[in-house]
Amino acid sequence: MSGLPNKDAQPSVSEILADWIEALKPNDIPTATREKARDILVDIIGLCMAARNEDYVLAIKAASEPGDHIIIGHTDKVSASSAALINGTAAHGEDFDDTFEGGPVHSGVVIVPAILAAAQAHNLSNERIMFGIAVGTEVLCRLALTLPKAVHKAGFHPTAVLGAFAATAGICAACGSDRKTTANALGIVGSMASGIIEYLGDGSWTKRMHPGWAAQSALRAFNMAAAGFIGPRYVFEGAHGAFRAFAHTIEPKTEELIDDLGARYVMDTITFKPFPCGTMVQPYIDCAVRLGQRNVPTDNISRIICKTAEGIVHRLWEPIDLKQKPPTSYAAKFSVPFGVALGLVRHQAALEDFTTASINDPELLSIASKVDFEIDPDNPYPAAFTGHIRIEYADGTIIEEEQDHMRGGAKEPLTRQEINDKFRANVRFGQITDTESILDVCDRIAAGDDDTTLLREFAQT
C-alpha cells in the first residue's frame, strides 16, 4: 500500500464492488440470505418501535427537517435524510440490534433505515428493498472482515465508518445504479464517514446516532453521484483512503472484501442479540444467568474474575471503577461488571433492567464492585465472542462458568420464533399493542409483495 495506486492498473476496490452490484440481480440472492435479510428487517422495525418514546429519539426528532418521509413508530413526517438519521438512531439506541462477530460491526441499524429512506424517495418495490438490504449487509460484513479490530483501535466506531460505505452500496443496488454512479457514490461517502468512540468514557449518546448518520450520509452520497458529482476512485486503498485513515495499524485484508463476491454470503452468520447491551457483554450475562439459576450464593464473595480478550478491555472494562458503577443507564450497557451482576441477581437482562433505578440498586452495585478481569492471550476475539466467570468466596470455594460463543450467532442461532417473539416484546415495550399486523407487513415486504404502500404501516400513534 505504498503510494497512490497506478491509475492504469487493475480496477480499484470501489470499481470492483460497483461491477458486482451492477451485474447482480435480486434472484441471484440465495434463499438463506434472503431469509436472513427478512429477520434483519423484522428486528430493526421492532427496535425502532421499542425506542420511539425514548428521550434521545425525541431529541433528534426535534432537530429534524420537515418532509414527507416516515419515521418508524411515529405519525410525523420528515425529510428523507432526517428519516434515515432518526430511524438509525432509534434502531441502535438500546444496543439490542444484530452484530457480525467477524468485525465486530452492526448491520441492520445502518442498512435498513438507509434503504427504507431511499425506497420512499425513489418509489422502490419491496423486492428492490430486500435486495438493497441484502447487498448492503453483505458489503458491511465483508468490510468488517477486511479491517478486523483495527477501526476500533484507531478510535473510530466501525458501524459508523464502514456502515456509510455499505449503506451506499445497498442504496445503489436497490436503485439499480450503473457502475459509474456506484463507484462515485462510494468515493463521495468516504468523506462523510465518521464516528469516534469517546462516548465510552461517560455513557453519552453519540454512539446511538452513528448508524443514523451513516444511513443519511449514504443517501446523500447516492443522490450526489446520481446527479454527476465525482468521488475519488481509490477511496478505499488510496494513499489517503479509508483503509489508511480509519485502520492505519494493519494491512487491510482486501481479499476478504472482494474475493468470491456472490459465491459466498458471509452475512448468513449474523448474530441476533438476546440481550439489549454491548455485544461482547452478552456471553458473560449468559454465564451469570446460569450461575444465578443454580442459586449460587451471592454473599461472602471475595471477588469475581472474568477472563477476557485484550481487544475489548478499553471498551467494556476500563476504567474499571466506572464500569463497576456505571454513571448512566446507557453506560451500563457497555459494562461487563454490571451485566454479570444482573445475571447473578435478577437472572435476566431485559430492556427494563437498564434503567436509572437499576444502576442505583445497592444489591447490583455490591456484586458489580467485586467483578474484575484478567486477559486471556488465547481468546479468539473477534472470530468469536466468549464468556468466563470465576467466583471466589472468602472460604476458598471457587465456582466457574464459561461459554465459547455468543448465543444468537452461528453456533447457537435464535430461531425464527425467538426472533418474532423478540420483535413482539420490543413493539409492546414501545407501547404499541398491535404487534401481529406490523409483523405481517414486515413479512409481506420481505416476500416482495407488489404493494409499495406497505411502508406507511410503520407509522404509528
N, C-alpha and C positions, 0 to 999 in steps of 0.2 A: 504493500500500500504506500510505496514511496512516490511522492509527487502526484500530479494530475494524470489520470489515465489517458492513454493515447486515443485521440479522437477518431483515428482511423482503425482502431482495433475492434474487438468484439462489441456487441451491443451492451449498453450499460445495464445495471441491475434493474433500474426502473423500466427500461425498454423491454427487458425480458419478461417482467411482470405484465407490462402492457400488452405484449404479444399473446401471452397466455389468456389474459382477460378478454381480449378481442375475439379470440378463437373459441372460447368456452361457451357452451350453451346450457340452459337450465337442465335439460335432460341428461347432461354429462355428469351431474352431481349424483354420487351413489346414494342408494336408499338409506343406508345407515347414517350418512352425513346429513341428508335431508331431515331425518328423524332427530338428529342432534340439534339442527337449526330450529326445529319446532320446539324442542324443550327449552332452548335458549330464549326464544320469543316468549313462551309462557312464563318462564322465570322472571324475565325483565318486566313484563307487564305487571305481574304480581308485586314486584318490588316497588315499582312506581306507585302503585295503589297504596302499598303499605306506608310509604313515606309522604304521601300527598299533603298531610296536615302538619308535618314537622317544620320547625322554625327555619331551618336552613333552606327548605324548599320555598317557603313563603317569602323569605328574604330575597332569594334570587329571582323569584317570580315578580316581585315588586319592582325589580330593576330591569325588567324585560321590555322589549319593543312591541308595539301593537302589530297585529296582523290577523291572519285567518287560519293559522295552524293550531292543531290540537295539542293541549297539554294533557298527558295521561292522568286521569283522575280528577280533572277539573273541567268546568264549563267555559272558562275564559279562553280566548284565542290570542295568539301572539305571532310574531314573525317566525319564519322557518328556522333561522339561526337561534332565536330565543327558545323555540320549542326543543331543538336539539340540546341546547345547554341545560334547560330545566329538566327535561326527561333523563338526560345522562346523569345529572346531579342527583335526582331522586332515586334512580336505579342503583347508584353506588353508595348512597348516603348512609345506609345501615350496614354496609360491608357484608351483605348477605348474597352477593352475586357470584357467578361462576368464576372459575380460575383455571389456568393451564399450568400444570405442575412443571413443565419444562422450562419456564421462564424465570420467575413466575410472572403472569400477566392476567388481567381480567379482560374478557372479550365482549360479552353481550352488552355491557353498560355503555360502551362506545358505539358498537356497530348498530345495534337495534335503533337507538334514538337517531343516529345519522341517517339510516335507511328510511325510517318512517317519515322524517322531515323531507327527505328527497322524494319519497313516494307521493306526498301531498303536493309538493312543488311541481313535480313533473308528471303527475297523474299516472303513476306506475301501477301495473297489475299486481295482484297478490303473488303470482308466480315470480315476477321480477323482484318483488320484495324479498322473498325467501332465497332467491338466487343471490341477491346482494348480501344478505346476512351470511350465507354460506361462504362466499368468496372473501368477504371482509374478515370473517372469523379465521379462515384458513391462513390468510396473509398475516394476521396478528400473531397467531400461534407460531408460524414459521419465523417471523421476526424475533420472537422471544427466544427461539432455539438458536438463532444466529448470534445473539448477544447475551448468553446466559450469565446472569448475576451482574454483568458489567454496568448496566444502566443504573441500577440501584447504587453500586459502588461509586459512580460518578456524581451521585447526589440528586438523581432525577427519578421520577415515577415512571416505570416502563409503560404502564397502561396509558398514561397521558401522552408520552412521546411516541411510542410505537403505534398506539391506537389512532393517532391522527393519520398516519400513513395507511393503516389498514382500513379505516373507515372511508378514506378517499378511494381506495381500491374497490371497496364494496359498493360505493355510490356509482363509480364508473361502470362496474359490472351491471348493476341494476338498471342503469340508464342506457346501456348498450353503447358506451363510448368507443371511439376508434383508438388505435394505438397512440397517435399523436396527442390526443386530448388526455388520455390516461397518464402518459409519461409526463406531460406538462403539469397535470394536477398533482402528481406525486412530487414533482420538483417544487411546486409552489408551496405545498403544505409543509415541506421541510422547514420553511422559515416561520411557520406558525406553531410548530410542535414545541411544547414546553410543559413544565410541571416539576417544581422542586419538592423535596421531601422534608422540608423544615417543619411541617406540621407534626412530625413525630416528637418534637420537643415539648409540645404543650397541648396536644389534642385539639388544635384549632381545625377549622372547617375546610381548608383549601383542598385536601385530598378528595373531598366529596365532589368538588366541581371539576376535577381534572378530566373525567370521561366526557362530561358535557362540553367542556371547552374543546376537547379533541374532536368531538362529533360536529360541533358548529364550524370548527376550522376546516374540516373535511368538506362540508357543504360549500363553504366559501371558495375553497381551492378548486373544487369541481366547476363551480359557476364561472370562476375567473378563467380557467383553462378552456371551458366551452366557448367563452367569448373571445378567445385568441391570446390570452396572456401566456407568456412563456416562462417556464421554470427551468432550473438547472438540470442538465442531462444526467450528471453524476451526483445526484442529491444524496445517494447512499454512500458510495465508495470514494467520492472525490476527496481531494486534499483537505477540504473544509466541509465535507459532507457529514451526514448524520452519524455514521459509524464512528468517526473521529470525535465529533462534538459531544456525543452522548455516551460513548463507550470506549474511551481512549485507552483503557487499561488492558484490553485484549485485542487479538487479531480476530476480526469477525469471521464466523463460520458461514460464509456466504452460500456454501453448498446446501446448508440446511434450509435456506430460503428458496432457492431456485431449482435444486435437483428434484426430480420426479414429481414436479408440479402436475396435478391432475391424476397421477397414477396412484398416489397415496395421500390420504387426508388425515393430517395429524390432529385436526380439531376433534376427531372422533373420541379422543381420550380426555376431553374437557371434564372438569370436576364441578359438580353442583354442591354447594355448601350445605351442610346440615345445621350449622350454627351461624348467627349473624355477627361475625367478628373476623379478625385477620386470618388469612388462610392458614398460615403456619402455626397458629394457636390451636387449631381445631383437633389435631391428633392428641394433644395434651388434655384437652377437655374430655375427649372420649376416654382416655385413660383414667382421668379423675372421676368421671361419671361411674365407670365400672367399679372403682375403689369405693365410691360413695354408696353404690348399690349393695356392696358387700358389707356395708356398715362398719368399715374400718374406723377405729376411734380417732377423733379429731382433737382430743385433749392429750396433754403430755407429749406433744410433738416437739422434738428438738429442732429439726429443720427438714425441709423438703428440697431435694436436689433433682434437677431435671437435666438430662443430657440433651445437648442441642448442637445445631450446626453453627459454625463460625459466621456464616453468611447472613444469619438472621439476628445476631446479637444486637447490632446497633438499632434495629427496628423494633424488636419485641422484648428486649431485656435491659436496655440501658437508656437513661440512668436507672439503676436498679431501685433506688428509693422512690422514684416517680412511678415505676411500673408496679411496685408493691402497694402504692397508694395513688391510683390514677386521679388526676385533678378534675377530669370531666368524664361523663358517661361515654363520650366518643373515644377518649384516650383509653378507657377500659377495654375497648375492642382490640387494642394492639398491645395488650399486657398478658403474657403467659401466667404470671402470678395470680392475676385476678381471674383468668379463665380456669385455672386449677382450683382456686377457691370456690368458684361457682359449682364446678363439677362435684367437689367433695361435699359441699354443704347443701346445695339445692338439687343435686343430681340432674342438672339441666343447664342450658344456656340459651334462653329464648330472647326474643325482642324485648319482652317486658323485664328481663333481668339486667339489661344495660341501661340503667336509669340513675338519676341523681340520688335517689334513695338507696339504691344498691351500692354505689361507691362510697356511701357513708354507713353501711351496715357493719357494726362492730365485729360480728362473727366472721364475715367475709374478709375484712381487713386484718383480723388476727391471723387467719390462715395465710393470706397473701403475704404478710410480713415475714413469713418463715420460708417462702419459696425463693430459691436461688438456682444458679445454673453452673454447669461445667461443660466445656466444649468437647465434643466427641470428634476426633480427627477423621474418623471413618464414616461420619454421617453422609448419606448420599445426596443431600440437598444440592442443587434444585431438581435433580431427577426424581426425587420422591420426598414427601413431607412426612416426618416421623414424630412420634411422641414417646417420652420416657419419664416416669416419676419414681423417685425413691424416697419413701417417708422414713425418717429416722426418729425413733422415740427415745425419751430420756432413759429408759431402762435397757437400751441397746437393741431393742427389736427393730427390724428393718422389713418394710413391705414395699414391693416394687410392682410396677405395671408398665407395659410398653406396647407400642403399635408401630409397625413398619410401613404404614401407608396412611393416606388421608381418606377417610370414609367419604363416599360420593364420587371418587375417582375411578380410574380404570380397573383397579384391583377389587374394589367394592362399590360399584356404581349405585346411585339411587335408582330405584325402579320408576317406571312411568307413574305408578300410583303414588309413590312418595313425592315425586316432582309435582304432580297435580295437587296433592294434599298440602304441600308447602305453599303452592300458589293460593289455594283456598284460605289458608291461615293468614297469609300476607294480606289478601284482599279484605278479610274480616278485620285485621289489625288496623287497616285504613278506614274502618267504619263504613264499609260497603257490604251489604248483605247478599246481593245477588251475584254470587260467585260463578254459578254454572253458566249463565248467559255470556259472561265475559270469557270464560274458558272456551265456550263454544265458538266465539268469534276468533279466538287465537287458533283453534283447530281448523276453522274454515279458511283463514288466511294461509296457514301452513299447507293446507291441501290445494292451494291455488284457486280457490273459489273465484268465479268471474265477477262477483260483486265488489267493485272498487270503493264502495261507501262504507265498508266494514270498519275502517279506522275510526269513524265517527263514534262507534260504540265504546271507545275507550275514554270518551269524555264523560265524566260522572259528577253528580252533585254531592 
